[in-house]
């Protein structure tokens, strides 16, 4: 796969019976074109692989595309019947929802036919293993027999071999001896047997089937989760009484909805605070109203510009607007306050000038200062566009929303604000009186501080340099992680046993870990996935369990909840990693591992690099580095 256009990184992950190659292409490139390139390369190498290995490309979804986890349990049916219902009823229904890329069930037992040959009977009837294998390969397959014309009609001939009855399998003809058919039931024992598992699942400490729903790129997560829940509501009505759809273990829409609601609340609270502050400082209702008009005008203009740029309204763009909300009125406040002051002076003059001239001059006096202050803010945010990778993709919408809103407020202060000042402020009743008590007090303090600083310019300059040096030294202790910490309302607990642990032992310890996590007061639902599902493209080892914990927010902080989980799981012989679902997947997408920090040991490789190949092989014939 190396050498494809725009290919940036190639990495792979392998497990028992599965190898996955991850190809990472550059941002802002056409994913459909890249998938076509990959299909062409796969066609070239398909003939060079061992027999039975067919490379294929996984559905178009991202590592972060897991939008929900659904749990199914049974009280009376077998694990095989539960998995059969999920595979042949639930999965096709969810795949029919537009925007769903893949539905991956794990847990339960996959039904398979089991044929146990009686070698003695086969020898007595002169039946070889090749005859048996050839007959079984054709069982259950549909085949065509062409067509026949009779009585001016055409009849299509076909052999429909699909069946699930063991009697049909036992009646399968293996060979014929002297005109007598020898059936499978005569030479073998036939029954159902579960497929060999490389993974298992549990819900609230009991065996279960967990279904992971993956979305397609560009699909709206909240509407897609709502469609999945609506589809499940229709399916559950026809489930057998003993099979239960238990709960949604993880719901990405909850995090998105909560984030958007939080940003909306911040926008409302910020607007209220700005209103109160403006009125306290200006002590004038009309100047306050004129200044506040910059908020809705700038926000609406920013949304229109973002839509024209192809940006969506998401948590990052709303976050940019929420942070900028306090600065949207700055330019308008400066212009209104200066125009208001000039109108008051003009009203007290012996020969008042025309109001329009006073408003224009008052606005022009502060225009350069407003422009420079806005440009400084824009320049401060420009480095965010230099971020690469997932950090850049996350913070660019934030910076764009912030900058567009600030520039919209500048345009509002230059155009709309002077017009409102002309119509609302030239009134004798409005211009009477002086500054408010708060503003008069602050002006006295400011006058005293400025006078003191001007008298001691060298000391002030030296103090500023010392402060800058102190802030520069403090950069050493600042955290190096630029990604924000997410509070999703869910926690992923990775419980990793020693490699080589059997699936049965990993399931047993995983169930115990589930029950321990259930004791956490904030835990609402707990679901576990151990190993790898049959359709999963992640080559997880059977010694790894991923436990998803859905939480209710209470008095304890997120870190206190994590410490509680760690202390409860401490007696188990597992290595514990706690993370948020999206953060966990972002780490895996960036580094290819499930941890915050990844270290690669290159000591042996660097040592071997300077030695001849024959000497390396002679020193360490079993070392994988010299293969």
PyMOL commands that set and color helices and strands:
alter all, ss='L'
color gray80, all
select helices_A, chain A and resi 31-48+63-65+79-95+119-124+129-138+166-170+184-187+221-236+252-282+285-308+315-324+330-348+355-386+389-424+428-431+437-455+457-477+503-518+558-569+581-591+603-609+613-619+624-626
alter helices_A, ss='H'
color red, helices_A
select strands_A, chain A and resi 7-15+18-25+66-74+100-107+111-117+143-150+153-159+173-177+180-183+188-194+199-203+206-207+209-215+243-251+490-496+523-531+544-551+575-579
alter strands_A, ss='S'
color yellow, strands_A
deselect
rebuild
show_as cartoon
